[in-house]
Amino acid sequence: MVEKGRMPPHRRTPRTPARASRGDRRPRRPRRLLAAAASVGVIMLTTAGTGHADPYAGPVPVPTMAPSTLDVRYAAERRAIERALKTAQDVGDADRGRALGAFLRPGRRFLYFDPRGRGRAIEVIGDISRARRVAILVPGADTTLSAFDERGAKPWSTPGGGARAVYAQARSMSPDPGLAVVAWLGYAAPKTFSSDVLTDDRASEGAGKLRRFLTGLHRVNPGATVGLLCHSYGSVVCGRAAMDGPGSAAWRQVTDIALYGSPGTTAWSASELSGTARVWAGRGATDWMEDVPHVRIFGLGLGPDPVSPDFGARVFDAGSGGHSDYLAPGSTPLRNLTGIALGNVAQVSDG
């Protein structure tokens, strides 16, 4: 609901996002040329099949999401992860084996798990059945099961690591934040260097799965409100979900949509994403996404830059970091994204 006397939530006029000082930035022309070349170059790439059968079994049958079925689902998916770990060990898949071993650490709970291909998984941190607020972190390109918790020296740039960073930040701000966080790798994320990142095809598939997850969440906890934290290509998934299914009771639980490090959403303005939810956008001053062409022609490209004034989102301070730095512990964007996750507008500083 729009507060009396205030502009609609997605229309607050943003200030120009903070930029790094001249000494901290690479020359503009080379960066733009490289980004444009990469965008054009991926059109020429194709994905060739290996011809090898996938050794991993498909998802196990689980009951529909409901308060009474959560523990059953957690237990079933844990057994599925154990079986997948044994397969990884049998076939010598060391990276996958390390990731799955981490999934089985005490206290971790998964609502969905599919080890086939690059993999999918949905992890819950906190109690989604009793939370007053649920944040769903939707990751971008190059996210796989093997990269669910670790990516170089920046674990916070992964779904699992990022969700834990948001949850820890919320608890540092309040002893009882009433928050649960979901690391939602519920779709087949594209590779960065592939033609898939230039279209919304993968996002459309992911959007349907995200809406179905929101429907299940509504059955589990109809009183909770929801914030979507959408990084990189994940913002395309959130954008398609918002435009394709805004009328359901489950979608009406969504009060905030945060787009960060975004290449676009295929929407031409924030008002297309929601008439009631607050639409936020942020980009770090050294995020290379700034130099990606924000166009959409004949189904190629992902549309306007969400941090541009014409898009109409609420622009938040995303700090001076790069594409993988938004959820770094102690950072300005982590504090702001946690404020959005909590639905606390006063805790979010403008960009």
C-alpha positions as CSV (number, residue, x, y, z in Angstrom):
1,M,0.0,0.0,0.0
2,V,1.3,3.5,-0.8
3,E,1.6,5.7,2.2
4,K,-0.7,8.7,2.3
5,G,0.9,11.7,0.8
6,R,3.9,9.8,-0.6
7,M,4.8,8.9,-4.2
8,P,4.2,5.2,-5.2
9,P,6.9,3.0,-3.8
10,H,8.8,2.4,-7.1
11,R,8.7,6.0,-8.2
12,R,11.0,7.7,-5.7
13,T,13.3,9.8,-7.7
14,P,16.8,8.2,-7.5
15,R,20.0,10.2,-7.2
16,T,22.8,9.4,-9.6
17,P,24.6,6.2,-8.3
18,A,27.9,6.9,-6.6
19,R,30.9,6.4,-8.8
20,A,34.4,5.5,-7.8
21,S,37.1,8.2,-8.1
22,R,38.9,8.6,-11.4
23,G,42.0,6.9,-9.9
24,D,40.0,3.9,-8.9
25,R,38.4,3.3,-12.3
26,R,39.6,1.7,-15.4
27,P,39.5,3.8,-18.6
28,R,35.9,4.0,-19.8
29,R,36.3,3.4,-23.5
30,P,38.3,0.1,-23.2
31,R,35.7,-1.2,-20.6
32,R,32.8,-0.4,-22.9
33,L,34.5,-1.9,-25.9
34,L,35.3,-5.1,-24.0
35,A,31.8,-5.4,-22.6
36,A,30.2,-4.8,-26.0
37,A,32.6,-7.3,-27.6
38,A,31.7,-9.9,-25.0
39,S,28.0,-9.3,-25.5
40,V,28.3,-9.7,-29.3
41,G,30.7,-12.6,-29.0
42,V,28.5,-14.8,-26.9
43,I,25.9,-14.8,-29.8
44,M,28.5,-16.8,-31.7
45,L,28.9,-19.4,-29.0
46,T,27.1,-22.8,-29.1
47,T,26.8,-25.5,-26.5
48,A,27.9,-28.9,-27.8
49,G,26.7,-32.0,-26.0
50,T,29.3,-34.3,-24.5
51,G,27.4,-37.5,-25.5
52,H,27.9,-38.8,-21.9
53,A,24.9,-39.9,-19.9
54,D,24.3,-37.9,-16.7
55,P,25.3,-40.2,-13.8
56,Y,23.1,-38.4,-11.2
57,A,19.6,-39.4,-10.4
58,G,16.7,-37.0,-10.8
59,P,14.8,-35.3,-7.9
60,V,13.1,-37.6,-5.4
61,P,9.3,-37.4,-4.9
62,V,8.4,-35.0,-2.1
63,P,5.0,-33.9,-0.7
64,T,3.6,-30.5,-1.6
65,M,4.9,-27.6,0.6
66,A,2.9,-27.2,3.7
67,P,3.7,-26.6,7.4
68,S,3.2,-30.3,8.1
69,T,5.5,-31.5,5.3
70,L,8.6,-29.3,5.8
71,D,10.4,-31.8,7.9
72,V,9.5,-34.7,5.6
73,R,10.9,-32.7,2.6
74,Y,14.1,-31.7,4.5
75,A,14.7,-35.4,5.4
76,A,14.0,-36.6,1.9
77,E,16.3,-34.1,0.2
78,R,19.1,-34.9,2.7
79,R,18.9,-38.6,1.7
80,A,19.0,-37.5,-2.0
81,I,22.1,-35.4,-1.3
82,E,23.7,-38.4,0.4
83,R,23.0,-40.6,-2.7
84,A,24.4,-37.9,-5.0
85,L,27.5,-37.6,-2.9
86,K,28.1,-41.3,-3.3
87,T,27.7,-41.0,-7.1
88,A,30.1,-38.1,-7.1
89,Q,32.7,-40.2,-5.3
90,D,32.1,-43.2,-7.6
91,V,32.6,-41.2,-10.8
92,G,35.4,-39.0,-9.4
93,D,33.5,-35.7,-9.5
94,A,35.7,-34.0,-6.9
95,D,34.2,-30.5,-7.1
96,R,30.7,-31.8,-6.8
97,G,31.7,-34.1,-4.0
98,R,33.1,-31.2,-2.0
99,A,30.0,-29.2,-2.5
100,L,27.6,-32.0,-1.5
101,G,29.7,-32.9,1.5
102,A,29.2,-29.3,2.7
103,F,25.4,-29.6,2.1
104,L,25.4,-32.4,4.6
105,R,26.8,-30.4,7.5
106,P,24.6,-30.4,10.6
107,G,21.7,-27.9,10.5
108,R,21.5,-27.4,6.8
109,R,18.1,-27.9,5.3
110,F,17.0,-28.1,1.6
111,L,13.5,-28.0,0.2
112,Y,14.6,-29.0,-3.3
113,F,17.6,-30.8,-4.8
114,D,18.4,-31.9,-8.3
115,P,22.0,-33.0,-9.0
116,R,21.5,-33.5,-12.8
117,G,23.5,-31.3,-15.1
118,R,24.8,-28.1,-13.5
119,G,22.3,-28.8,-10.6
120,R,19.6,-27.0,-8.7
121,A,19.0,-26.6,-5.0
122,I,16.8,-24.5,-2.6
123,E,18.2,-24.0,0.9
124,V,16.3,-22.5,3.9
125,I,18.1,-20.6,6.6
126,G,15.8,-19.9,9.6
127,D,12.2,-20.9,10.1
128,I,10.0,-20.1,7.1
129,S,6.9,-21.4,8.8
130,R,7.1,-18.8,11.6
131,A,9.1,-16.0,10.1
132,R,7.4,-12.6,9.8
133,R,9.6,-11.9,6.8
134,V,11.1,-14.2,4.2
135,A,13.9,-13.0,1.8
136,I,14.5,-15.1,-1.3
137,L,18.0,-14.7,-2.9
138,V,17.9,-15.4,-6.7
139,P,21.4,-15.8,-8.1
140,G,22.6,-15.1,-11.6
141,A,24.7,-16.7,-14.3
142,D,27.4,-19.4,-13.7
143,T,25.7,-20.6,-10.5
144,T,25.9,-24.4,-10.1
145,L,25.8,-26.9,-7.3
146,S,29.6,-26.8,-7.2
147,A,29.4,-23.0,-6.8
148,F,26.5,-23.0,-4.3
149,D,28.7,-22.1,-1.3
150,E,32.1,-21.3,-2.7
151,R,33.4,-19.0,-5.5
152,G,37.1,-18.2,-5.2
153,A,37.8,-16.0,-2.1
154,K,34.3,-14.6,-2.1
155,P,31.8,-17.1,-0.6
156,W,29.3,-14.3,-0.1
157,S,28.9,-14.1,-3.9
158,T,27.2,-17.6,-3.9
159,P,23.6,-18.4,-3.1
160,G,24.4,-20.2,0.1
161,G,27.1,-17.9,1.3
162,G,25.1,-14.8,0.4
163,A,22.0,-16.0,2.2
164,R,24.0,-16.7,5.3
165,A,25.6,-13.2,5.0
166,V,22.1,-11.6,4.9
167,Y,20.8,-13.7,7.8
168,A,23.9,-12.9,9.9
169,Q,23.6,-9.2,9.1
170,A,19.9,-9.2,10.1
171,R,20.7,-10.9,13.4
172,S,23.5,-8.3,14.1
173,M,20.9,-5.5,13.6
174,S,18.2,-7.1,15.9
175,P,18.3,-10.1,18.2
176,D,15.0,-11.2,16.8
177,P,14.7,-10.0,13.2
178,G,11.9,-12.5,12.4
179,L,13.6,-13.3,9.1
180,A,14.2,-16.5,7.2
181,V,16.4,-16.5,4.1
182,V,16.0,-18.8,1.1
183,A,19.0,-19.5,-1.2
184,W,16.9,-20.2,-4.4
185,L,18.8,-21.9,-7.2
186,G,15.6,-23.3,-8.5
187,Y,16.4,-22.8,-12.2
188,A,19.1,-23.7,-14.7
189,A,21.3,-20.6,-14.5
190,P,23.0,-19.8,-17.8
191,K,26.7,-19.6,-18.4
192,T,28.1,-16.1,-18.6
193,F,29.7,-16.8,-22.0
194,S,26.7,-18.2,-23.8
195,S,23.9,-16.9,-25.9
196,D,21.5,-17.7,-23.1
197,V,22.5,-14.6,-21.2
198,L,21.3,-12.3,-24.0
199,T,17.7,-13.5,-23.9
200,D,15.1,-14.1,-21.2
201,D,14.5,-17.8,-22.2
202,R,16.2,-19.2,-19.1
203,A,14.6,-16.5,-17.0
204,S,11.1,-17.3,-18.2
205,E,11.6,-20.9,-17.2
206,G,13.0,-19.8,-13.9
207,A,10.2,-17.3,-13.4
208,G,7.6,-20.0,-13.5
209,K,9.4,-22.1,-10.9
210,L,9.9,-19.0,-8.7
211,R,6.2,-18.3,-8.8
212,R,5.4,-21.9,-7.9
213,F,7.8,-21.7,-5.0
214,L,6.0,-18.5,-3.8
215,T,2.7,-20.4,-4.0
216,G,4.2,-23.1,-1.8
217,L,5.6,-20.5,0.6
218,H,2.2,-18.9,0.9
219,R,0.7,-22.3,2.0
220,V,3.5,-22.7,4.5
221,N,3.3,-19.1,5.9
222,P,0.5,-16.9,4.5
223,G,1.2,-14.2,7.0
224,A,4.8,-13.5,6.1
225,T,5.8,-10.8,3.7
226,V,8.5,-11.4,1.1
227,G,11.5,-9.6,-0.3
228,L,13.2,-10.7,-3.5
229,L,17.0,-10.2,-3.7
230,C,17.8,-10.6,-7.3
231,H,21.5,-10.6,-8.5
232,S,22.7,-10.3,-12.0
233,Y,20.8,-12.6,-14.4
234,G,18.6,-13.4,-11.4
235,S,17.1,-10.0,-11.8
236,V,15.8,-11.1,-15.2
237,V,14.2,-14.1,-13.5
238,C,12.5,-11.8,-10.9
239,G,11.5,-9.4,-13.6
240,R,9.8,-12.1,-15.6
241,A,8.1,-13.5,-12.5
242,A,6.8,-10.1,-11.6
243,M,5.4,-9.4,-15.1
244,D,4.0,-12.9,-15.7
245,G,2.1,-13.5,-12.5
246,P,1.5,-10.5,-10.3
247,G,-2.2,-11.2,-9.5
248,S,-2.0,-14.2,-7.1
249,A,-2.3,-14.1,-3.4
250,A,1.3,-15.5,-3.2
251,W,2.7,-12.7,-5.3
252,R,0.9,-10.1,-3.2
253,Q,3.1,-11.2,-0.3
254,V,6.1,-9.7,-2.2
255,T,6.6,-6.1,-0.9
256,D,10.1,-5.5,-2.1
257,I,12.1,-6.4,-5.3
258,A,15.8,-5.6,-5.2
259,L,17.8,-5.7,-8.5
260,Y,21.5,-5.5,-8.0
261,G,24.3,-5.9,-10.5
262,S,21.5,-6.2,-13.0
263,P,21.8,-6.4,-16.8
264,G,18.1,-5.5,-17.1
265,T,14.8,-7.2,-16.5
266,T,13.1,-7.0,-19.9
267,A,10.7,-4.4,-18.3
268,W,10.9,-0.9,-19.6
269,S,10.1,0.7,-16.2
270,A,9.8,-0.3,-12.6
271,S,6.0,0.2,-12.8
272,E,5.8,-2.8,-15.1
273,L,7.2,-5.0,-12.3
274,S,4.8,-4.0,-9.6
275,G,2.1,-1.5,-8.7
276,T,2.5,-2.1,-5.0
277,A,5.9,-3.6,-4.2
278,R,8.9,-1.3,-3.8
279,V,11.3,-1.8,-6.7
280,W,14.9,-1.2,-5.7
281,A,18.1,-1.1,-7.8
282,G,21.8,-0.8,-7.0
283,R,25.1,-1.2,-8.8
284,G,28.6,-1.0,-7.3
285,A,30.8,1.7,-8.7
286,T,33.3,-0.8,-10.2
287,D,30.7,-3.4,-11.4
288,W,31.5,-4.3,-15.0
289,M,27.7,-4.6,-15.6
290,E,27.6,-0.9,-16.0
291,D,29.3,-1.3,-19.4
292,V,26.9,-3.9,-20.8
293,P,24.6,-2.5,-23.5
294,H,21.2,-2.0,-22.0
295,V,19.1,-2.6,-25.1
296,R,16.4,-5.1,-26.3
297,I,16.0,-5.6,-30.0
298,F,14.1,-8.6,-31.6
299,G,14.2,-10.5,-28.4
300,L,18.0,-10.0,-27.8
301,G,19.2,-7.9,-24.9
302,L,17.5,-7.4,-21.5
303,G,16.3,-3.8,-21.7
304,P,16.9,-0.6,-19.8
305,D,19.4,-0.2,-17.0
306,P,17.5,-0.5,-13.7
307,V,19.6,2.2,-12.0
308,S,18.8,4.8,-14.7
309,P,16.5,7.6,-13.6
310,D,14.1,6.8,-16.4
311,F,13.5,3.3,-15.1
312,G,12.0,4.7,-11.9
313,A,13.4,2.3,-9.2
314,R,14.5,3.4,-5.8
315,V,18.3,3.5,-6.2
316,F,20.2,2.4,-3.0
317,D,23.8,2.9,-2.2
318,A,25.7,-0.2,-3.5
319,G,29.1,1.0,-2.5
320,S,32.3,1.0,-4.5
321,G,32.7,-2.8,-5.0
322,G,32.4,-5.0,-8.1
323,H,29.9,-7.5,-9.4
324,S,30.7,-10.1,-6.7
325,D,30.9,-7.8,-3.7
326,Y,27.3,-6.9,-2.9
327,L,26.9,-9.2,0.1
328,A,30.5,-8.9,1.5
329,P,30.4,-8.8,5.3
330,G,30.5,-5.3,6.7
331,S,29.8,-3.7,3.4
332,T,27.3,-0.9,2.6
333,P,25.4,-2.9,0.0
334,L,25.0,-5.8,2.5
335,R,23.5,-3.5,5.1
336,N,21.1,-2.0,2.5
337,L,20.1,-5.3,1.0
338,T,19.4,-6.7,4.5
339,G,17.3,-3.6,5.2
340,I,15.3,-4.4,2.0
341,A,15.2,-8.1,3.1
342,L,13.6,-7.0,6.4
343,G,11.3,-4.6,4.7
344,N,12.7,-1.7,6.7
345,V,12.9,1.3,4.4
346,A,14.5,3.5,7.0
347,Q,17.5,1.3,7.1
348,V,18.3,1.7,3.4
349,S,20.5,4.5,2.3
350,D,20.0,6.2,-1.0
351,G,22.4,5.8,-3.9
